[in-house]
Amino acid sequence: MLSKELESALNDQVAMEARASASYLAMASWMEGEGFDGTAQFLYAQSDEERMHMLKLFHYINEVGGFALSPAVLAPSTTFNSYKEVFDKILNQEQQVTAAINRLMDLATKEADHTTANFLQWYVSEQREEEAQFNTIINKLKIIGNDGSGLYLIDRDLAGMAAAAAKASSKGFSAE
Ligand code: OFO
């Protein structure tokens, strides 16, 4: 049985994942408007993933006897100064999610709620992968600076990553 404190903390995490999904959606739209179609596809897929993260938590809360709450989501930023600024914000956002997941894991461990700790382990691994992925992209962006042909190539790479993720999920594998 879920404690009230953990239930409330998990519902906070539901809201955080919903905010992340909305934020990726806004970033995808900005990229599309700037002509970076591959990056937009990649960010649309990220937005879908965050919604999946939210739903996974949502269903878990109800499954273990809590009450999942559909969150209010504040409008995210919709305009950005540069391509790189978007990815800096993404990394910062993901680092905040990682910190929140770690706090949740600490609470579950303190309460000896092994079921919830086991459930959260998936998020711990997911965050490690996401942070590594965005660090790699940012390192490439540091190398190319504002060079247009470099950004063109990154946009093409991200289109490829979005297509590979879509193909994997259509085969029934998780694309996260
Ligand atoms: Fe990458 O944020 Fe969800 O967990």
Backbone and ligand atoms as CSV (ligand in chain L), in Angstrom:
chain,resi,resn,atom,element,x,y,z
A,1,MET,N,N,0.852,-1.205,0.000
A,1,MET,CA,C,0.000,0.000,0.000
A,1,MET,C,C,0.885,1.252,0.000
A,2,LEU,N,N,0.524,2.151,-0.885
A,2,LEU,CA,C,1.298,3.379,-1.048
A,2,LEU,C,C,1.044,4.335,0.130
A,3,SER,N,N,2.125,4.914,0.691
A,3,SER,CA,C,1.909,5.912,1.750
A,3,SER,C,C,1.371,7.193,1.109
A,4,LYS,N,N,0.739,8.022,1.922
A,4,LYS,CA,C,0.192,9.287,1.403
A,4,LYS,C,C,1.322,10.190,0.882
A,5,GLU,N,N,2.453,10.166,1.613
A,5,GLU,CA,C,3.571,11.024,1.204
A,5,GLU,C,C,4.130,10.603,-0.162
A,6,LEU,N,N,4.263,9.286,-0.323
A,6,LEU,CA,C,4.794,8.788,-1.601
A,6,LEU,C,C,3.770,9.006,-2.721
A,7,GLU,N,N,2.508,8.816,-2.407
A,7,GLU,CA,C,1.452,9.050,-3.414
A,7,GLU,C,C,1.518,10.493,-3.923
A,8,SER,N,N,1.657,11.420,-2.980
A,8,SER,CA,C,1.709,12.826,-3.367
A,8,SER,C,C,2.979,13.126,-4.175
A,9,ALA,N,N,4.095,12.529,-3.769
A,9,ALA,CA,C,5.358,12.758,-4.497
A,9,ALA,C,C,5.279,12.151,-5.907
A,10,LEU,N,N,4.631,11.007,-6.036
A,10,LEU,CA,C,4.487,10.390,-7.367
A,10,LEU,C,C,3.572,11.236,-8.245
A,11,ASN,N,N,2.534,11.813,-7.636
A,11,ASN,CA,C,1.659,12.704,-8.421
A,11,ASN,C,C,2.408,13.961,-8.859
A,12,ASP,N,N,3.312,14.446,-8.007
A,12,ASP,CA,C,4.157,15.586,-8.427
A,12,ASP,C,C,5.003,15.200,-9.636
A,13,GLN,N,N,5.475,13.955,-9.627
A,13,GLN,CA,C,6.292,13.500,-10.754
A,13,GLN,C,C,5.454,13.368,-12.032
A,14,VAL,N,N,4.198,12.963,-11.873
A,14,VAL,CA,C,3.275,12.923,-13.021
A,14,VAL,C,C,3.240,14.321,-13.653
A,15,ALA,N,N,3.092,15.338,-12.808
A,15,ALA,CA,C,3.011,16.718,-13.311
A,15,ALA,C,C,4.322,17.126,-13.986
A,16,MET,N,N,5.436,16.698,-13.412
A,16,MET,CA,C,6.733,17.062,-13.995
A,16,MET,C,C,6.908,16.439,-15.386
A,17,GLU,N,N,6.476,15.191,-15.537
A,17,GLU,CA,C,6.589,14.523,-16.847
A,17,GLU,C,C,5.655,15.210,-17.855
A,18,ALA,N,N,4.484,15.646,-17.385
A,18,ALA,CA,C,3.547,16.345,-18.278
A,18,ALA,C,C,4.161,17.672,-18.739
A,19,ARG,N,N,4.845,18.356,-17.813
A,19,ARG,CA,C,5.515,19.620,-18.180
A,19,ARG,C,C,6.622,19.363,-19.196
A,20,ALA,N,N,7.352,18.273,-18.986
A,20,ALA,CA,C,8.436,17.939,-19.924
A,20,ALA,C,C,7.848,17.667,-21.311
A,21,SER,N,N,6.730,16.954,-21.357
A,21,SER,CA,C,6.096,16.652,-22.644
A,21,SER,C,C,5.672,17.944,-23.352
A,22,ALA,N,N,5.063,18.865,-22.599
A,22,ALA,CA,C,4.619,20.144,-23.180
A,22,ALA,C,C,5.818,20.968,-23.648
A,23,SER,N,N,6.881,20.922,-22.875
A,23,SER,CA,C,8.067,21.687,-23.218
A,23,SER,C,C,8.700,21.161,-24.519
A,24,TYR,N,N,8.817,19.838,-24.653
A,24,TYR,CA,C,9.369,19.268,-25.898
A,24,TYR,C,C,8.481,19.620,-27.093
A,25,LEU,N,N,7.182,19.648,-26.865
A,25,LEU,CA,C,6.256,19.971,-27.958
A,25,LEU,C,C,6.497,21.408,-28.442
A,26,ALA,N,N,6.651,22.334,-27.493
A,26,ALA,CA,C,6.907,23.738,-27.850
A,26,ALA,C,C,8.244,23.874,-28.588
A,27,MET,N,N,9.240,23.129,-28.124
A,27,MET,CA,C,10.558,23.189,-28.780
A,27,MET,C,C,10.477,22.618,-30.197
A,28,ALA,N,N,9.708,21.543,-30.356
A,28,ALA,CA,C,9.552,20.934,-31.691
A,28,ALA,C,C,8.926,21.941,-32.645
A,29,SER,N,N,7.934,22.653,-32.161
A,29,SER,CA,C,7.255,23.631,-33.009
A,29,SER,C,C,8.223,24.747,-33.422
A,30,TRP,N,N,9.024,25.220,-32.463
A,30,TRP,CA,C,9.992,26.284,-32.787
A,30,TRP,C,C,10.983,25.793,-33.839
A,31,MET,N,N,11.494,24.568,-33.661
A,31,MET,CA,C,12.460,24.010,-34.617
A,31,MET,C,C,11.836,23.900,-36.005
A,32,GLU,N,N,10.592,23.477,-36.058
A,32,GLU,CA,C,9.913,23.319,-37.347
A,32,GLU,C,C,9.822,24.684,-38.043
A,33,GLY,N,N,9.479,25.698,-37.253
A,33,GLY,CA,C,9.375,27.052,-37.812
A,33,GLY,C,C,10.701,27.586,-38.321
A,34,GLU,N,N,11.799,27.104,-37.709
A,34,GLU,CA,C,13.143,27.558,-38.117
A,34,GLU,C,C,13.692,26.726,-39.275
A,35,GLY,N,N,12.934,25.726,-39.726
A,35,GLY,CA,C,13.383,24.898,-40.853
A,35,GLY,C,C,14.179,23.668,-40.458
A,36,PHE,N,N,14.283,23.391,-39.148
A,36,PHE,CA,C,15.011,22.194,-38.701
A,36,PHE,C,C,14.006,21.044,-38.548
A,37,ASP,N,N,13.602,20.486,-39.685
A,37,ASP,CA,C,12.528,19.487,-39.651
A,37,ASP,C,C,12.932,18.182,-38.957
A,38,GLY,N,N,14.192,17.781,-39.141
A,38,GLY,CA,C,14.650,16.541,-38.502
A,38,GLY,C,C,14.653,16.682,-36.990
A,39,THR,N,N,15.134,17.821,-36.503
A,39,THR,CA,C,15.163,18.067,-35.060
A,39,THR,C,C,13.737,18.141,-34.517
A,40,ALA,N,N,12.843,18.736,-35.308
A,40,ALA,CA,C,11.442,18.812,-34.879
A,40,ALA,C,C,10.871,17.404,-34.721
A,41,GLN,N,N,11.134,16.520,-35.690
A,41,GLN,CA,C,10.612,15.140,-35.579
A,41,GLN,C,C,11.151,14.469,-34.318
A,42,PHE,N,N,12.437,14.691,-34.076
A,42,PHE,CA,C,13.082,14.111,-32.892
A,42,PHE,C,C,12.412,14.624,-31.605
A,43,LEU,N,N,12.122,15.921,-31.571
A,43,LEU,CA,C,11.535,16.504,-30.357
A,43,LEU,C,C,10.055,16.132,-30.206
A,44,TYR,N,N,9.354,15.975,-31.333
A,44,TYR,CA,C,7.972,15.468,-31.229
A,44,TYR,C,C,7.984,14.070,-30.598
A,45,ALA,N,N,8.947,13.264,-31.026
A,45,ALA,CA,C,9.040,11.903,-30.459
A,45,ALA,C,C,9.383,11.968,-28.967
A,46,GLN,N,N,10.248,12.926,-28.593
A,46,GLN,CA,C,10.584,13.078,-27.161
A,46,GLN,C,C,9.339,13.468,-26.362
A,47,SER,N,N,8.533,14.342,-26.966
A,47,SER,CA,C,7.308,14.762,-26.286
A,47,SER,C,C,6.397,13.563,-26.037
A,48,ASP,N,N,6.268,12.706,-27.057
A,48,ASP,CA,C,5.454,11.488,-26.897
A,48,ASP,C,C,6.015,10.603,-25.789
A,49,GLU,N,N,7.349,10.506,-25.756
A,49,GLU,CA,C,7.992,9.669,-24.743
A,49,GLU,C,C,7.685,10.160,-23.336
A,50,GLU,N,N,7.751,11.489,-23.165
A,50,GLU,CA,C,7.477,12.036,-21.832
A,50,GLU,C,C,6.027,11.793,-21.422
A,51,ARG,N,N,5.140,11.832,-22.408
A,51,ARG,CA,C,3.740,11.511,-22.085
A,51,ARG,C,C,3.631,10.050,-21.647
A,52,MET,N,N,4.392,9.193,-22.312
A,52,MET,CA,C,4.404,7.784,-21.923
A,52,MET,C,C,4.965,7.644,-20.496
A,53,HIS,N,N,6.019,8.402,-20.177
A,53,HIS,CA,C,6.575,8.362,-18.806
A,53,HIS,C,C,5.499,8.788,-17.794
A,54,MET,N,N,4.740,9.821,-18.179
A,54,MET,CA,C,3.687,10.316,-17.288
A,54,MET,C,C,2.625,9.227,-17.067
A,55,LEU,N,N,2.194,8.598,-18.166
A,55,LEU,CA,C,1.128,7.597,-18.052
A,55,LEU,C,C,1.568,6.370,-17.268
A,56,LYS,N,N,2.836,6.010,-17.438
A,56,LYS,CA,C,3.366,4.849,-16.712
A,56,LYS,C,C,3.251,5.096,-15.197
A,57,LEU,N,N,3.623,6.296,-14.778
A,57,LEU,CA,C,3.498,6.667,-13.358
A,57,LEU,C,C,2.025,6.715,-12.934
A,58,PHE,N,N,1.225,7.308,-13.803
A,58,PHE,CA,C,-0.206,7.501,-13.530
A,58,PHE,C,C,-0.880,6.152,-13.237
A,59,HIS,N,N,-0.622,5.181,-14.138
A,59,HIS,CA,C,-1.241,3.861,-13.961
A,59,HIS,C,C,-0.683,3.156,-12.723
A,60,TYR,N,N,0.611,3.372,-12.480
A,60,TYR,CA,C,1.211,2.720,-11.307
A,60,TYR,C,C,0.537,3.197,-10.014
A,61,ILE,N,N,0.323,4.505,-9.910
A,61,ILE,CA,C,-0.278,5.055,-8.685
A,61,ILE,C,C,-1.624,4.378,-8.409
A,62,ASN,N,N,-2.460,4.268,-9.445
A,62,ASN,CA,C,-3.776,3.638,-9.246
A,62,ASN,C,C,-3.658,2.139,-8.979
A,63,GLU,N,N,-2.685,1.525,-9.646
A,63,GLU,CA,C,-2.505,0.068,-9.495
A,63,GLU,C,C,-2.177,-0.308,-8.051
A,64,VAL,N,N,-1.435,0.562,-7.355
A,64,VAL,CA,C,-1.029,0.209,-5.988
A,64,VAL,C,C,-1.920,0.893,-4.938
A,65,GLY,N,N,-3.107,1.290,-5.355
A,65,GLY,CA,C,-4.087,1.756,-4.375
A,65,GLY,C,C,-4.111,3.243,-4.116
A,66,GLY,N,N,-3.333,4.026,-4.900
A,66,GLY,CA,C,-3.374,5.478,-4.744
A,66,GLY,C,C,-4.424,6.086,-5.661
A,67,PHE,N,N,-4.361,7.390,-5.821
A,67,PHE,CA,C,-5.302,8.105,-6.689
A,67,PHE,C,C,-4.497,9.037,-7.582
A,68,ALA,N,N,-4.373,8.650,-8.856
A,68,ALA,CA,C,-3.590,9.451,-9.798
A,68,ALA,C,C,-4.368,10.703,-10.183
A,69,LEU,N,N,-3.649,11.822,-10.203
A,69,LEU,CA,C,-4.304,13.102,-10.496
A,69,LEU,C,C,-3.835,13.642,-11.849
A,70,SER,N,N,-4.803,14.003,-12.685
A,70,SER,CA,C,-4.463,14.604,-13.970
A,70,SER,C,C,-3.939,16.022,-13.696
A,71,PRO,N,N,-2.690,16.319,-14.126
A,71,PRO,CA,C,-2.063,17.578,-13.696
A,71,PRO,C,C,-2.442,18.798,-14.525
A,72,ALA,N,N,-2.403,19.958,-13.881
A,72,ALA,CA,C,-2.489,21.229,-14.611
A,72,ALA,C,C,-1.082,21.496,-15.155
A,73,VAL,N,N,-1.011,21.950,-16.388
A,73,VAL,CA,C,0.314,22.199,-16.971
A,73,VAL,C,C,0.418,23.646,-17.427
A,74,LEU,N,N,1.387,24.360,-16.857
A,74,LEU,CA,C,1.611,25.754,-17.268
A,74,LEU,C,C,2.207,25.782,-18.672
A,75,ALA,N,N,1.901,26.835,-19.425
A,75,ALA,CA,C,2.438,26.940,-20.784
A,75,ALA,C,C,3.965,27.048,-20.731
A,76,PRO,N,N,4.659,26.255,-21.547
A,76,PRO,CA,C,6.126,26.332,-21.560
A,76,PRO,C,C,6.609,27.510,-22.413
A,77,SER,N,N,7.922,27.794,-22.374
A,77,SER,CA,C,8.504,28.805,-23.278
A,77,SER,C,C,8.295,28.341,-24.712
A,78,THR,N,N,7.998,29.294,-25.584
A,78,THR,CA,C,7.724,28.906,-26.974
A,78,THR,C,C,8.734,29.479,-27.970
A,79,THR,N,N,9.563,30.428,-27.499
A,79,THR,CA,C,10.560,30.985,-28.418
A,79,THR,C,C,11.951,30.882,-27.794
A,80,PHE,N,N,12.942,30.763,-28.663
A,80,PHE,CA,C,14.308,30.539,-28.217
A,80,PHE,C,C,15.259,31.398,-29.053
A,81,ASN,N,N,16.447,31.653,-28.484
A,81,ASN,CA,C,17.398,32.522,-29.191
A,81,ASN,C,C,18.267,31.780,-30.189
A,82,SER,N,N,18.442,30.495,-29.964
A,82,SER,CA,C,19.322,29.749,-30.881
A,82,SER,C,C,19.019,28.261,-30.783
A,83,TYR,N,N,19.541,27.547,-31.764
A,83,TYR,CA,C,19.414,26.077,-31.787
A,83,TYR,C,C,20.014,25.494,-30.500
A,84,LYS,N,N,21.217,25.972,-30.169
A,84,LYS,CA,C,21.903,25.397,-29.003
A,84,LYS,C,C,21.163,25.704,-27.705
A,85,GLU,N,N,20.560,26.888,-27.639
A,85,GLU,CA,C,19.839,27.228,-26.404
A,85,GLU,C,C,18.765,26.188,-26.092
A,86,VAL,N,N,18.118,25.674,-27.130
A,86,VAL,CA,C,17.089,24.654,-26.924
A,86,VAL,C,C,17.693,23.434,-26.223
A,87,PHE,N,N,18.851,22.997,-26.718
A,87,PHE,CA,C,19.446,21.786,-26.139
A,87,PHE,C,C,20.029,22.047,-24.747
A,88,ASP,N,N,20.505,23.258,-24.492
A,88,ASP,CA,C,20.952,23.584,-23.127
A,88,ASP,C,C,19.765,23.503,-22.163
A,89,LYS,N,N,18.637,24.011,-22.617
A,89,LYS,CA,C,17.437,23.971,-21.757
A,89,LYS,C,C,16.975,22.526,-21.549
A,90,ILE,N,N,17.081,21.733,-22.604
A,90,ILE,CA,C,16.671,20.326,-22.477
A,90,ILE,C,C,17.535,19.620,-21.436
A,91,LEU,N,N,18.852,19.828,-21.533
A,91,LEU,CA,C,19.734,19.132,-20.585
A,91,LEU,C,C,19.402,19.564,-19.157
A,92,ASN,N,N,19.186,20.852,-18.980
A,92,ASN,CA,C,18.846,21.355,-17.655
A,92,ASN,C,C,17.538,20.723,-17.150
A,93,GLN,N,N,16.565,20.650,-18.040
A,93,GLN,CA,C,15.265,20.052,-17.690
A,93,GLN,C,C,15.443,18.581,-17.291
A,94,GLU,N,N,16.239,17.860,-18.069
A,94,GLU,CA,C,16.435,16.438,-17.769
A,94,GLU,C,C,17.211,16.249,-16.461
A,95,GLN,N,N,18.152,17.155,-16.182
A,95,GLN,CA,C,18.889,17.046,-14.915
A,95,GLN,C,C,17.950,17.265,-13.732
A,96,GLN,N,N,16.997,18.174,-13.909
A,96,GLN,CA,C,16.015,18.397,-12.837
A,96,GLN,C,C,15.126,17.161,-12.645
A,97,VAL,N,N,14.768,16.521,-13.756
A,97,VAL,CA,C,13.960,15.289,-13.650
A,97,VAL,C,C,14.762,14.208,-12.923
A,98,THR,N,N,16.036,14.077,-13.288
A,98,THR,CA,C,16.881,13.069,-12.631
A,98,THR,C,C,16.923,13.321,-11.121
A,99,ALA,N,N,17.095,14.586,-10.735
A,99,ALA,CA,C,17.150,14.911,-9.300
A,99,ALA,C,C,15.821,14.553,-8.621
A,100,ALA,N,N,14.721,14.809,-9.317
A,100,ALA,CA,C,13.400,14.496,-8.737
A,100,ALA,C,C,13.216,12.985,-8.598
A,101,ILE,N,N,13.656,12.238,-9.607
A,101,ILE,CA,C,13.546,10.764,-9.537
A,101,ILE,C,C,14.408,10.247,-8.383
A,102,ASN,N,N,15.596,10.816,-8.218
A,102,ASN,CA,C,16.466,10.385,-7.115
A,102,ASN,C,C,15.812,10.664,-5.761
A,103,ARG,N,N,15.137,11.822,-5.641
A,103,ARG,CA,C,14.456,12.129,-4.366
A,103,ARG,C,C,13.315,11.132,-4.123
A,104,LEU,N,N,12.600,10.783,-5.201
A,104,LEU,CA,C,11.522,9.792,-5.067
A,104,LEU,C,C,12.088,8.443,-4.618
A,105,MET,N,N,13.204,8.079,-5.233
A,105,MET,CA,C,13.841,6.803,-4.884
A,105,MET,C,C,14.289,6.822,-3.421
A,106,ASP,N,N,14.824,7.951,-2.966
A,106,ASP,CA,C,15.230,8.078,-1.551
A,106,ASP,C,C,14.033,7.866,-0.632
A,107,LEU,N,N,12.902,8.463,-1.015
A,107,LEU,CA,C,11.701,8.356,-0.175
A,107,LEU,C,C,11.197,6.912,-0.141
A,108,ALA,N,N,11.143,6.279,-1.318
A,108,ALA,CA,C,10.675,4.884,-1.380
A,108,ALA,C,C,11.585,3.984,-0.547
A,109,THR,N,N,12.875,4.246,-0.606
A,109,THR,CA,C,13.837,3.435,0.148
A,109,THR,C,C,13.670,3.665,1.646
A,110,LYS,N,N,13.497,4.952,2.019
A,110,LYS,CA,C,13.317,5.289,3.438
A,110,LYS,C,C,12.084,4.580,4.005
A,111,GLU,N,N,11.047,4.484,3.180
A,111,GLU,CA,C,9.805,3.842,3.632
A,111,GLU,C,C,9.827,2.320,3.461
A,112,ALA,N,N,10.952,1.809,2.963
A,112,ALA,CA,C,11.067,0.368,2.663
A,112,ALA,C,C,9.952,-0.089,1.725
A,113,ASP,N,N,9.553,0.796,0.796
A,113,ASP,CA,C,8.553,0.443,-0.219
A,113,ASP,C,C,9.329,-0.113,-1.426
A,114,HIS,N,N,9.632,-1.408,-1.341
A,114,HIS,CA,C,10.477,-2.027,-2.374
A,114,HIS,C,C,9.766,-2.102,-3.720
A,115,THR,N,N,8.443,-2.210,-3.690
A,115,THR,CA,C,7.688,-2.273,-4.952
A,115,THR,C,C,7.875,-0.973,-5.730
A,116,THR,N,N,7.730,0.147,-5.011
A,116,THR,CA,C,7.877,1.439,-5.688
A,116,THR,C,C,9.332,1.684,-6.088
A,117,ALA,N,N,10.262,1.299,-5.229
A,117,ALA,CA,C,11.684,1.469,-5.571
A,117,ALA,C,C,12.003,0.671,-6.834
A,118,ASN,N,N,11.450,-0.531,-6.917
A,118,ASN,CA,C,11.684,-1.374,-8.098
A,118,ASN,C,C,11.072,-0.728,-9.346
A,119,PHE,N,N,9.883,-0.185,-9.191
A,119,PHE,CA,C,9.218,0.505,-10.305
A,119,PHE,C,C,10.051,1.713,-10.766
A,120,LEU,N,N,10.588,2.463,-9.799
A,120,LEU,CA,C,11.340,3.687,-10.134
A,120,LEU,C,C,12.684,3.402,-10.795
A,121,GLN,N,N,13.172,2.184,-10.597
A,121,GLN,CA,C,14.469,1.843,-11.181
A,121,GLN,C,C,14.472,2.069,-12.703
A,122,TRP,N,N,13.336,1.803,-13.332
A,122,TRP,CA,C,13.217,2.022,-14.789
A,122,TRP,C,C,13.511,3.494,-15.129
A,123,TYR,N,N,13.011,4.396,-14.305
A,123,TYR,CA,C,13.226,5.834,-14.549
A,123,TYR,C,C,14.685,6.227,-14.311
A,124,VAL,N,N,15.315,5.577,-13.343
A,124,VAL,CA,C,16.730,5.867,-13.072
A,124,VAL,C,C,17.558,5.551,-14.329
A,125,SER,N,N,17.303,4.384,-14.923
A,125,SER,CA,C,18.054,4.005,-16.127
A,125,SER,C,C,17.705,4.918,-17.298
A,126,GLU,N,N,16.436,5.225,-17.427
A,126,GLU,CA,C,15.963,6.084,-18.516
A,126,GLU,C,C,16.663,7.456,-18.460
A,127,GLN,N,N,16.753,8.020,-17.260
A,127,GLN,CA,C,17.375,9.338,-17.121
A,127,GLN,C,C,18.867,9.294,-17.453
A,128,ARG,N,N,19.517,8.198,-17.062
A,128,ARG,CA,C,20.949,8.074,-17.389
A,128,ARG,C,C,21.117,8.093,-18.913
A,129,GLU,N,N,20.260,7.338,-19.618
A,129,GLU,CA,C,20.350,7.297,-21.091
A,129,GLU,C,C,20.050,8.665,-21.703
A,130,GLU,N,N,19.008,9.320,-21.191
A,130,GLU,CA,C,18.625,10.612,-21.778
A,130,GLU,C,C,19.711,11.665,-21.558
A,131,GLU,N,N,20.239,11.724,-20.328
A,131,GLU,CA,C,21.294,12.724,-20.078
A,131,GLU,C,C,22.513,12.464,-20.957
A,132,ALA,N,N,22.861,11.178,-21.133
A,132,ALA,CA,C,24.023,10.849,-21.971
A,132,ALA,C,C,23.756,11.289,-23.410
A,133,GLN,N,N,22.550,11.012,-23.885
A,133,GLN,CA,C,22.186,11.385,-25.258
A,133,GLN,C,C,22.281,12.902,-25.471
A,134,PHE,N,N,21.762,13.670,-24.518
A,134,PHE,CA,C,21.761,15.124,-24.708
A,134,PHE,C,C,23.158,15.721,-24.487
A,135,ASN,N,N,23.952,15.112,-23.621
A,135,ASN,CA,C,25.335,15.573,-23.486
A,135,ASN,C,C,26.098,15.377,-24.789
A,136,THR,N,N,25.846,14.253,-25.461
A,136,THR,CA,C,26.516,13.986,-26.740
A,136,THR,C,C,26.124,15.045,-27.769
A,137,ILE,N,N,24.828,15.351,-27.839
A,137,ILE,CA,C,24.367,16.359,-28.813
A,137,ILE,C,C,24.998,17.719,-28.497
A,138,ILE,N,N,25.018,18.094,-27.222
A,138,ILE,CA,C,25.570,19.404,-26.842
A,138,ILE,C,C,27.078,19.466,-27.134
A,139,ASN,N,N,27.779,18.373,-26.912
A,139,ASN,CA,C,29.219,18.371,-27.233
A,139,ASN,C,C,29.436,18.608,-28.727
A,140,LYS,N,N,28.573,18.000,-29.560
A,140,LYS,CA,C,28.693,18.230,-31.015
A,140,LYS,C,C,28.392,19.696,-31.341
A,141,LEU,N,N,27.391,20.250,-30.670
A,141,LEU,CA,C,27.019,21.649,-30.931
A,141,LEU,C,C,28.138,22.601,-30.514
A,142,LYS,N,N,28.871,22.235,-29.463
A,142,LYS,CA,C,29.997,23.082,-29.033
A,142,LYS,C,C,31.061,23.095,-30.117
A,143,ILE,N,N,31.258,21.960,-30.783
A,143,ILE,CA,C,32.284,21.878,-31.828
A,143,ILE,C,C,31.879,22.710,-33.043
A,144,ILE,N,N,30.614,22.602,-33.441
A,144,ILE,CA,C,30.239,23.281,-34.698
A,144,ILE,C,C,29.872,24.756,-34.514
A,145,GLY,N,N,29.567,25.184,-33.291
A,145,GLY,CA,C,29.191,26.586,-33.083
A,145,GLY,C,C,27.976,26.946,-33.912
A,146,ASN,N,N,28.058,28.071,-34.628
A,146,ASN,CA,C,26.900,28.503,-35.418
A,146,ASN,C,C,27.024,28.147,-36.891
A,147,ASP,N,N,27.920,27.212,-37.192
A,147,ASP,CA,C,28.141,26.852,-38.587
A,147,ASP,C,C,26.891,26.186,-39.184
A,148,GLY,N,N,26.355,26.794,-40.253
A,148,GLY,CA,C,25.103,26.325,-40.856
A,148,GLY,C,C,25.189,24.905,-41.370
A,149,SER,N,N,26.328,24.555,-42.016
A,149,SER,CA,C,26.387,23.195,-42.573
A,149,SER,C,C,26.486,22.166,-41.449
A,150,GLY,N,N,27.129,22.553,-40.335
A,150,GLY,CA,C,27.182,21.643,-39.184
A,150,GLY,C,C,25.794,21.395,-38.616
A,151,LEU,N,N,25.009,22.486,-38.483
A,151,LEU,CA,C,23.640,22.341,-37.962
A,151,LEU,C,C,22.790,21.498,-38.920
A,152,TYR,N,N,23.050,21.657,-40.223
A,152,TYR,CA,C,22.325,20.865,-41.219
A,152,TYR,C,C,22.585,19.373,-40.983
A,153,LEU,N,N,23.850,19.048,-40.715
A,153,LEU,CA,C,24.198,17.633,-40.499
A,153,LEU,C,C,23.589,17.100,-39.208
A,154,ILE,N,N,23.608,17.920,-38.148
A,154,ILE,CA,C,22.999,17.471,-36.880
A,154,ILE,C,C,21.502,17.252,-37.076
A,155,ASP,N,N,20.879,18.169,-37.818
A,155,ASP,CA,C,19.442,18.037,-38.075
A,155,ASP,C,C,19.163,16.709,-38.794
A,156,ARG,N,N,20.040,16.371,-39.737
A,156,ARG,CA,C,19.874,15.117,-40.481
A,156,ARG,C,C,20.073,13.909,-39.551
A,157,ASP,N,N,21.062,13.995,-38.663
A,157,ASP,CA,C,21.304,12.902,-37.697
A,157,ASP,C,C,20.082,12.688,-36.811
A,158,LEU,N,N,19.521,13.796,-36.331
A,158,LEU,CA,C,18.366,13.670,-35.418
A,158,LEU,C,C,17.145,13.130,-36.147
A,159,ALA,N,N,17.014,13.460,-37.446
A,159,ALA,CA,C,15.918,12.876,-38.240
A,159,ALA,C,C,16.095,11.365,-38.281
A,160,GLY,N,N,17.334,10.920,-38.458
A,160,GLY,CA,C,17.617,9.480,-38.493
A,160,GLY,C,C,17.284,8.824,-37.163
A,161,MET,N,N,17.633,9.497,-36.057
A,161,MET,CA,C,17.336,8.928,-34.730
A,161,MET,C,C,15.834,8.840,-34.504
A,162,ALA,N,N,15.091,9.870,-34.966
A,162,ALA,CA,C,13.630,9.859,-34.797
A,162,ALA,C,C,13.020,8.729,-35.613
A,163,ALA,N,N,13.541,8.523,-36.840
A,163,ALA,CA,C,13.000,7.460,-37.698
A,163,ALA,C,C,13.298,6.086,-37.092
A,164,ALA,N,N,14.517,5.922,-36.546
A,164,ALA,CA,C,14.873,4.624,-35.948
A,164,ALA,C,C,13.998,4.342,-34.737
A,165,ALA,N,N,13.725,5.392,-33.932
A,165,ALA,CA,C,12.882,5.207,-32.738
A,165,ALA,C,C,11.458,4.843,-33.161
A,166,ALA,N,N,10.959,5.492,-34.245
A,166,ALA,CA,C,9.598,5.200,-34.697
A,166,ALA,C,C,9.505,3.767,-35.213
A,167,LYS,N,N,10.561,3.324,-35.914
A,167,LYS,CA,C,10.564,1.970,-36.456
A,167,LYS,C,C,10.571,0.944,-35.320
A,168,ALA,N,N,11.401,1.210,-34.303
A,168,ALA,CA,C,11.483,0.286,-33.164
A,168,ALA,C,C,10.139,0.201,-32.453
A,169,SER,N,N,9.465,1.355,-32.270
A,169,SER,CA,C,8.200,1.291,-31.525
A,169,SER,C,C,7.102,0.650,-32.375
A,170,SER,N,N,7.181,0.781,-33.727
A,170,SER,CA,C,6.151,0.129,-34.547
A,170,SER,C,C,6.329,-1.383,-34.547
A,171,LYS,N,N,7.539,-1.842,-34.215
A,171,LYS,CA,C,7.766,-3.295,-34.123
A,171,LYS,C,C,7.401,-3.822,-32.744
A,172,GLY,N,N,6.928,-2.913,-31.896
A,172,GLY,CA,C,6.505,-3.350,-30.565
A,172,GLY,C,C,7.572,-3.188,-29.510
A,173,PHE,N,N,8.746,-2.673,-29.890
A,173,PHE,CA,C,9.764,-2.414,-28.895
A,173,PHE,C,C,9.573,-1.023,-28.350
A,174,SER,N,N,9.972,-0.803,-27.096
A,174,SER,CA,C,9.882,0.536,-26.540
A,174,SER,C,C,10.960,1.396,-27.172
A,175,ALA,N,N,10.579,2.623,-27.575
A,175,ALA,CA,C,11.544,3.524,-28.233
A,175,ALA,C,C,12.226,4.445,-27.245
A,176,GLU,N,N,11.981,4.281,-25.958
A,176,GLU,CA,C,12.558,5.262,-25.042
A,176,GLU,C,C,14.013,4.968,-24.768
L,1,OFO,FE1,FE,13.289,12.373,-19.375
L,1,OFO,O1,O,11.913,12.756,-18.260
L,1,OFO,FE2,FE,10.705,11.481,-18.283
L,1,OFO,O2,O,11.372,10.486,-16.926
